[in-house]
Structures are given as structure tokens and as C-alpha cells.
Amino acid sequence: MNIPSKHLEELVEHFSTLPGIGKKTALRLVLNLLKRDEEEILSFSKALAEMHEKISSCSRCGNIAEDDLCSICVIPSRKQDLICVVEDIRDIMAIEGTEQFFGLYHVLGGVISPMEGIGPHDLNIESLVQRVQAGTVTEVVLALNASMEGDTTNFYLYRKLADFELKITTLSRGVAVGTELHYTDELTLGRSILNRLPFDMTLSKR
């Protein structure tokens, strides 16, 4: 791709590092920005800089936060004894959109995937165990994607938490196998949360 400006080429390279953005799409985005006025560009760059400076991870659950705790963990009316374990923050957004879950969350930051070199120690698992060890949690909902990696992670978490006196549940299979949680429609996801089932270890070992 012959780009007649090193500045444009540099921007195209940056945009093309984003997920799902190829060089042609990146070039289209950059050329669109080139048509914007200076005020829009400054506002755009300011928003990017502030995102990097002011957004961090919740010290308790790993959700996006602008302070020490996220906007969910600071709500006293949320059920403090109920934790929903998710892969990433997109799953929190999806579940919150159903308005059917009123507990807290725990973001693993991924799932166990030997093919990609991701093991248990690469995920936020020990911090989940520590939250359970505090003795205030009565139920952990395993809300990971219905995939081989998700089931493997569910099984590992079940084994880690099995010695504690708490209920371990999972979403009902209204969520189709292989479907990523954040792409599931809100009605189906909401019903899967309400109709959650006791975790069946034998299903995860298949």
C-alpha cells in the first residue's frame, strides 16, 4: 500500500493494530479524520489521552474503574454475598444490560487456553479465591463462554472453590454452545441468569 505521507502511514499503522482493523479499514479511518476540523481532532486526541490516564481496574473485581472501586462495587444495595465470574468487562456490560443480576462481579481477564499459552496463573483466579476466603460469599456464578476453554476454566475454578461452603452455579444453557456471552441477546442471557443451575462437574470434563 503506497501512502504518500509518512504521517498518514504512521497513523494507519497504529489503527491497524486494533482488533478487526486491517490496513484498508485503517486508511479509511485516517482519511476520515483528515477531513475533520482541528477542534474535533483535539477533542478526539484528548479523549484518548484521558482514557489512558484516568481509567484503571477496580481493585476488588477487575472491572473498569475511575477510582479505586468500580461503579458497581460501590453500590451498597448490590448483593455482597453473590459473585458472578466473567471473562472480561464486555460480559459485565452484557449482563448488566439484562437488569436481572444484582450481585457483584469478578473479571478473570481471559480463560485457560493451553493452545494460546494461557494458564491459571495468567488469570485473576487467586484474587477470586481470596474474596471467597473472606467468608462473606454464599454463591459464585460461573458465567464464562460456552466453549471448550470456558468449560475448562469452569472446571478449574470449581476445583479451587470446592472446599468452601458456598453454592457454585452456572448459566442455564439458553446460551448456545460456542456463543460469546456479550453477543447473546439480553432476553436469552437474562433468562440464563435467572435459571442458573448447580455447576455439573461431569459436563465440563466431557
C-alpha positions as CSV (number, residue, x, y, z in Angstrom):
1,M,0.0,0.0,0.0
2,N,1.6,3.2,-1.2
3,I,0.7,6.0,1.3
4,P,2.1,9.4,0.1
5,S,2.7,10.7,3.7
6,K,4.8,9.3,6.5
7,H,2.4,10.9,9.0
8,L,-0.6,9.2,7.4
9,E,1.3,5.9,7.2
10,E,2.2,6.1,10.9
11,L,-1.4,6.6,11.9
12,V,-2.5,3.8,9.6
13,E,0.0,1.5,11.3
14,H,-1.4,2.5,14.8
15,F,-5.1,2.0,13.7
16,S,-4.3,-1.4,12.1
17,T,-3.1,-2.7,15.5
18,L,-6.7,-2.6,16.8
19,P,-8.7,-5.8,16.7
20,G,-10.6,-6.4,13.4
21,I,-8.9,-3.4,11.7
22,G,-7.0,-4.2,8.6
23,K,-4.8,-1.8,6.6
24,K,-7.5,-0.7,4.2
25,T,-10.0,0.0,7.0
26,A,-7.3,1.8,9.0
27,L,-6.6,4.0,5.9
28,R,-10.3,4.8,5.5
29,L,-10.5,5.9,9.2
30,V,-7.4,8.0,8.9
31,L,-8.6,9.7,5.8
32,N,-11.9,10.5,7.5
33,L,-10.1,12.1,10.4
34,L,-8.1,14.1,8.0
35,K,-11.3,15.8,6.9
36,R,-12.3,16.8,10.4
37,D,-11.6,20.3,11.7
38,E,-8.9,21.0,14.3
39,E,-11.4,21.2,17.2
40,E,-12.7,17.7,16.5
41,I,-9.2,16.3,16.3
42,L,-8.1,17.9,19.5
43,S,-11.2,16.6,21.3
44,F,-10.6,13.1,19.9
45,S,-6.9,13.1,21.0
46,K,-7.9,14.5,24.4
47,A,-10.4,11.7,25.0
48,L,-7.8,9.1,24.1
49,A,-5.3,10.6,26.4
50,E,-7.7,10.9,29.3
51,M,-8.9,7.3,28.8
52,H,-5.3,6.1,29.3
53,E,-4.7,8.4,32.3
54,K,-8.0,8.2,34.2
55,I,-9.3,4.6,33.6
56,S,-7.9,1.7,35.5
57,S,-9.1,-1.6,37.0
58,C,-11.3,-2.0,40.1
59,S,-9.1,-3.2,43.0
60,R,-11.8,-5.6,44.0
61,C,-13.3,-7.1,40.9
62,G,-11.2,-6.0,37.9
63,N,-13.9,-4.1,36.2
64,I,-13.2,-0.7,34.5
65,A,-13.0,2.0,37.2
66,E,-12.1,5.7,37.5
67,D,-11.5,5.3,41.2
68,D,-10.2,2.5,43.5
69,L,-13.6,0.7,43.2
70,C,-15.8,0.5,40.1
71,S,-19.3,1.9,39.8
72,I,-20.8,-1.5,40.7
73,C,-18.7,-2.4,43.7
74,V,-19.5,0.9,45.4
75,I,-23.3,0.3,45.4
76,P,-24.2,-0.9,48.9
77,S,-27.5,-2.4,47.7
78,R,-25.8,-4.9,45.5
79,K,-25.8,-8.5,47.0
80,Q,-22.4,-8.6,48.6
81,D,-22.6,-12.4,49.0
82,L,-23.1,-13.2,45.3
83,I,-20.3,-13.1,42.8
84,C,-20.6,-13.6,39.0
85,V,-17.3,-14.7,37.4
86,V,-16.8,-13.4,33.8
87,E,-14.1,-13.5,31.2
88,D,-13.8,-9.7,30.5
89,I,-15.6,-6.4,31.0
90,R,-17.8,-6.8,27.9
91,D,-19.5,-9.7,29.7
92,I,-20.3,-7.4,32.6
93,M,-21.9,-4.9,30.2
94,A,-24.0,-7.6,28.6
95,I,-25.2,-9.0,32.0
96,E,-25.9,-5.5,33.4
97,G,-28.0,-4.8,30.2
98,T,-30.4,-7.6,31.3
99,E,-31.2,-5.9,34.6
100,Q,-31.5,-9.5,36.1
101,F,-28.4,-9.7,38.2
102,F,-27.9,-7.7,41.4
103,G,-24.7,-9.2,42.8
104,L,-21.0,-8.3,42.3
105,Y,-18.6,-9.4,39.6
106,H,-15.1,-10.9,39.2
107,V,-13.2,-10.4,35.9
108,L,-10.8,-13.2,35.2
109,G,-9.1,-11.4,32.3
110,G,-9.4,-14.4,30.0
111,V,-9.8,-18.2,30.1
112,I,-7.4,-21.1,30.4
113,S,-6.2,-21.9,26.9
114,P,-3.1,-24.1,26.5
115,M,-3.1,-23.6,22.8
116,E,-2.5,-19.9,23.4
117,G,-0.2,-20.4,26.3
118,I,-2.7,-19.0,28.9
119,G,-2.6,-20.9,32.2
120,P,-4.4,-20.4,35.5
121,H,-1.6,-18.2,36.8
122,D,-2.1,-15.7,33.9
123,L,-5.7,-15.0,35.2
124,N,-7.2,-13.3,38.2
125,I,-8.0,-16.5,39.9
126,E,-6.2,-16.2,43.2
127,S,-7.9,-12.9,43.9
128,L,-11.2,-14.7,43.5
129,V,-10.2,-17.3,46.0
130,Q,-9.2,-14.6,48.4
131,R,-12.6,-13.0,48.1
132,V,-14.3,-16.3,48.8
133,Q,-11.9,-17.0,51.8
134,A,-13.2,-13.8,53.4
135,G,-16.2,-15.8,54.3
136,T,-19.0,-13.5,53.1
137,V,-19.7,-15.1,49.7
138,T,-22.5,-17.7,49.6
139,E,-22.8,-18.2,45.8
140,V,-20.4,-18.0,42.8
141,V,-21.9,-17.9,39.4
142,L,-19.6,-19.2,36.6
143,A,-20.7,-17.1,33.6
144,L,-18.0,-18.0,31.1
145,N,-18.5,-18.5,27.4
146,A,-19.9,-21.9,26.4
147,S,-16.7,-23.2,24.8
148,M,-14.0,-25.8,25.4
149,E,-11.8,-23.1,27.0
150,G,-14.7,-21.7,29.1
151,D,-15.6,-25.2,30.3
152,T,-12.0,-26.0,31.2
153,T,-11.8,-22.8,33.2
154,N,-15.1,-23.5,34.9
155,F,-13.8,-27.0,35.9
156,Y,-10.6,-25.5,37.3
157,L,-12.5,-22.8,39.3
158,Y,-14.9,-25.4,40.7
159,R,-11.9,-27.5,41.9
160,K,-10.4,-24.3,43.5
161,L,-13.6,-23.4,45.3
162,A,-15.0,-26.9,46.1
163,D,-13.7,-26.9,49.7
164,F,-15.6,-23.7,50.6
165,E,-19.1,-23.7,52.0
166,L,-20.8,-21.9,49.1
167,K,-23.1,-22.7,46.2
168,I,-21.4,-22.8,42.7
169,T,-23.7,-22.3,39.8
170,T,-23.5,-21.7,36.1
171,L,-25.7,-20.2,33.4
172,S,-28.5,-22.4,32.1
173,R,-27.8,-23.5,28.5
174,G,-30.1,-20.9,27.0
175,V,-26.8,-19.5,25.8
176,A,-25.8,-21.6,22.8
177,V,-22.5,-23.5,22.8
178,G,-19.8,-21.6,21.2
179,T,-21.5,-18.2,21.5
180,E,-19.6,-15.4,23.2
181,L,-21.6,-14.1,26.2
182,H,-21.5,-10.4,25.1
183,Y,-23.1,-11.3,21.7
184,T,-26.1,-13.1,23.3
185,D,-29.4,-11.2,23.2
186,E,-30.4,-9.7,26.5
187,L,-33.6,-11.7,26.9
188,T,-31.8,-15.1,26.5
189,L,-29.0,-14.0,28.7
190,G,-31.4,-12.7,31.4
191,R,-33.3,-16.0,31.5
192,S,-30.0,-17.9,31.7
193,I,-29.0,-15.9,34.7
194,L,-32.4,-16.3,36.5
195,N,-32.5,-20.0,35.7
196,R,-28.9,-20.7,36.6
197,L,-28.1,-24.3,37.7
198,P,-25.8,-26.0,40.1
199,F,-22.4,-26.5,38.4
200,D,-22.2,-30.0,37.0
201,M,-18.5,-31.1,37.0
202,T,-19.1,-34.0,34.7
203,L,-20.3,-31.8,31.9
204,S,-17.1,-29.7,32.0
205,K,-14.9,-32.9,31.8
206,R,-16.5,-34.1,28.6
